[in-house]
Structure formats: structure tokens, C-alpha cells
Amino acid sequence: MKMAITVDDLPGDRNLPMGMSGIEVSSAILKILKHNRMPDVYGFANGGVSEKDSEIVGALKLWLGAGYPLGNHTYSHVSLDDTSTDDYLADIAKMQNLLDGLATSSRLRLAGRVFRYPYLAEGSTTAKRASVRHYLLSNGYRIAEVTIDYNDWAWNQAYVRCMNRHDRDTLNWLKQNVGKHSRIAALSARRISKQLFNRDITHILLVHDTYFDSLTLDSILEAFRKEDVEFVSLDEALKDPAYKIDPHYVYSGGATFLAQVAASREVDVDFDDANIVETLGKMCR
């Protein structure tokens, strides 16, 4: 199984334990990626409040300084469902200006334009979907789809809530079980890939720049490697012919690439572990 690792929401999720900074989390995750010899991991960046925000710029420079490329995740991390097409495209352009400015101050060159939709929302109307894709492709972007998503953001939210409540039993459960659920997500994606394409495509894993990932991602990557997962760069993954497909699927909310293809072909597929977000959402409330 070939898999590319991608990290969303640089410069870091704001749902942090007291006293922890986003830069500290980014630094910890970069150490994990380096330790596991991950090739050219894209960090998909947002802008935040201001280009002059020292934490935002510092975290993005930290990523570039580690030798990893950055991709565009919109400036404001806005969902296409919740904004007009014109405002959405302006937000993409605003983020690109920030990234281009970082490229000139770094010895590293951004490895081409790559875009990921926030919340994996690619358009709730045909017009929105088509307009944004036309803009992206005409401006030289590749679209970084996702095939494996174990909802690490929901695990992080639960973990931070449980830290605030000092619920040690649940904290231990979260750390001990996330690896199992990441494996379920990967095996589910592999099974559905074979169902849709009659082969195992090169997969793209989504994780986030969160505190919980800084605690657990190392063991998850090591477990994947023990199961003969071959880690590749996103650039290599996107060469898979599957990603040339536009499913032309209109939907509200988020959907992985495999879910879009299945829906567009009217193929019934079962995503294992579908209720985990609801389960996590009830913890430490």
C-alpha cells in the first residue's frame, strides 16, 4: 500500500492545552515526520488574522526550514458551502500572496501550487464546484484530494476537553485506541479503492497540526510501516491516474475523494468506523 502524508491547518489548531503554543506543536510534528523519514510532506496553510502575526509566519517558516513544501488551504479556512464563489476565490488568492512572500524569504522553493479544500467541501452547487475547479486548474494548482481520514481533529478535541476535566481514564483510552481507528480507516480506503478502481490506488492520508497528533502520530506511522505501507510524497501520489478524475459530484459538507467517486457512480460502499466522530463528540462533555 502506497500512502502520502499531508498535514492540514498550519500554523496549528487553536484548540490547545493551556500554555501550549502552535509553534511548539508544529515543531513536535516536524520532528515526528523527520524521525519517520517522511518524504516531502505538504503542510496546507491558512493565514489567520494577519500576515504580520508572528506565530503564523514563524510556524510556516519553520515548516519550510525543515525542507517541506507548503500548500494553499485558503486564508481564512472558510468552507465553500458558507461563502460566495467570488469571496472564496479571493481568499485563495490572499493566501497565495502570503505563501509567495514566504518563498522569497526562504532558500527553499515552493514545490508548485497545490490546493486543499477546507473541510473537504468542494461545492454544494454545480456552478460553485465548476467555477472553483476552473480557477484552480487555470492558475496552475493541483488539487490534493484525500482518501484516508481517521478524523484526527475530533480525537484532538476530545483529548483537550478531557485534559481540562482531568479525566485520566478517557485520556488513556484515546491514546491507546487512535492507532486502531487509523488502521481501520486505511483498510477501509484500500477496500473501497479496489471496489471502485479494481486496484489499490496511491492513497493520501489527512492529518492535522494538532496537539493530539504531536502525541500519537509517531506510533501511527510506525505501525503503518510495520504493515508494509510505502510512504511516498504527495507529488508522486498525485501522478496516480485516479486523481485525474473529476467526480462532478455536488454535495454539502465534506467528502473524501473515494466517497465522491462512489456517489457519482452510484456505487454503494461502506466506510467502516463511520460513527466515531459522534462517539468522540460525547466524551468529556
Residue pairs with C-beta under 8 A, 6 or more apart in sequence:
1 186
1 190
1 200
1 203
1 227
1 228
1 229
1 230
2 200
2 202
2 203
2 229
2 230
2 231
2 232
2 236
2 237
3 148
3 186
3 202
3 203
3 204
3 205
3 224
3 229
3 230
3 231
3 232
3 237
4 202
4 203
4 204
4 205
4 231
4 232
4 233
4 234
4 236
4 237
5 33
5 38
5 41
5 205
5 207
5 221
5 231
6 41
6 42
6 43
6 44
6 71
6 116
6 144
6 146
6 204
6 205
6 206
6 207
6 234
7 29
7 41
7 42
7 43
7 44
7 207
7 208
7 209
8 43
8 44
8 73
8 116
8 206
8 207
8 208
8 209
9 44
9 46
9 73
9 77
9 208
9 209
9 210
10 26
10 43
10 44
10 45
10 46
10 59
10 60
10 63
10 70
10 73
10 209
11 22
11 23
11 26
11 45
11 46
11 48
11 55
11 56
11 58
11 59
11 60
11 209
12 21
12 22
12 23
12 25
12 26
12 59
12 209
12 210
13 22
13 25
13 153
13 156
13 208
13 209
13 210
13 211
14 22
15 156
15 157
15 160
15 210
15 211
16 22
16 25
16 160
16 211
17 160
17 163
17 164
17 211
20 211
21 55
22 55
22 59
22 209
23 55
23 58
23 59
23 62
25 209
25 210
25 211
25 213
25 214
26 59
26 62
26 63
26 209
27 62
28 214
29 209
29 213
29 214
29 217
30 62
30 63
30 66
30 68
32 214
32 217
32 218
32 221
33 41
33 66
33 68
34 66
35 218
36 218
36 221
36 222
36 225
36 231
37 231
38 221
38 231
39 231
39 232
39 233
39 236
40 68
40 69
40 111
40 233
40 234
40 235
41 68
41 233
41 234
42 68
42 69
42 70
42 71
42 114
42 144
42 234
43 60
43 63
43 68
43 69
43 70
43 71
43 209
44 70
44 71
44 72
44 73
44 114
44 116
44 144
45 60
45 63
45 70
45 71
45 72
45 73
45 95
45 98
45 99
46 73
46 74
46 75
46 76
46 77
46 95
46 118
47 56
47 75
47 76
47 94
47 95
47 98
48 56
48 75
49 56
50 56
51 57
51 98
51 101
57 102
60 70
60 98
60 99
60 102
61 102
61 105
61 106
63 70
64 70
64 102
64 106
64 108
65 106
65 108
67 108
69 108
69 110
69 111
69 114
70 99
70 102
70 110
71 113
71 114
71 115
71 116
71 144
72 92
72 95
72 96
72 99
72 113
72 114
72 115
72 116
72 141
73 95
73 115
73 116
73 118
74 88
74 91
74 92
74 95
74 118
75 91
75 92
75 94
75 95
75 98
76 91
77 118
78 87
78 88
78 91
78 118
79 118
79 119
79 121
80 88
80 117
80 118
80 121
80 122
80 123
80 124
80 128
80 132
81 119
81 121
81 124
81 252
81 253
83 91
85 127
85 128
85 131
85 132
88 128
88 132
89 131
89 132
89 135
92 115
92 135
92 136
96 113
99 110
100 110
102 110
103 109
103 110
111 235
112 140
112 142
112 235
113 139
113 140
113 141
113 142
114 141
114 142
114 143
114 144
114 234
114 238
115 136
115 141
115 142
115 143
115 144
116 143
116 144
116 146
117 143
119 253
119 254
120 146
120 149
120 206
120 254
120 255
120 256
121 252
121 253
121 254
122 129
122 132
122 133
122 249
122 251
122 255
122 260
123 129
123 130
123 132
123 133
123 250
123 251
124 250
124 251
124 252
125 250
126 250
129 248
129 250
133 143
133 246
136 143
142 238
143 243
144 204
144 234
144 238
145 204
145 243
145 256
145 257
146 204
146 205
146 206
146 256
146 257
147 189
147 193
147 201
147 203
147 204
147 205
147 256
147 257
147 258
148 185
148 186
148 189
148 203
148 204
148 205
148 206
148 256
149 185
149 205
149 206
149 256
150 178
150 181
150 182
150 184
150 185
150 186
150 273
150 276
151 276
151 277
151 280
152 178
152 182
152 206
152 207
152 208
152 210
152 212
152 213
153 208
153 210
154 276
154 277
154 280
154 281
155 174
155 178
155 181
155 212
155 216
155 280
156 208
156 210
156 211
156 212
156 213
157 280
157 281
158 170
158 174
158 280
158 281
158 283
158 284
159 171
159 174
159 175
159 211
159 212
159 215
160 211
160 212
161 283
161 284
161 285
162 170
162 171
162 174
162 283
162 284
163 171
164 284
165 284
167 284
170 283
170 284
174 212
174 283
175 215
175 216
178 212
178 216
178 220
179 216
179 219
179 220
179 223
181 273
181 276
182 220
182 223
182 224
183 223
183 224
183 227
184 272
184 273
185 272
185 273
186 203
186 205
186 224
186 229
187 272
188 270
188 271
188 272
188 273
189 203
189 256
189 258
190 200
190 203
192 258
192 262
192 269
192 271
193 199
193 200
193 201
193 203
193 258
194 200
195 262
195 267
195 269
196 258
196 261
196 262
196 265
196 267
196 269
197 242
201 240
201 242
202 232
202 236
202 237
202 239
202 240
202 242
203 237
204 234
204 237
204 257
207 213
207 217
221 231
224 231
225 231
237 243
242 257
243 257
245 261
247 257
247 260
247 261
247 263
247 264
248 264
249 255
249 260
249 261
249 263
249 264
251 260
251 263
255 263
258 269
259 269
259 271
261 267
262 268
262 269
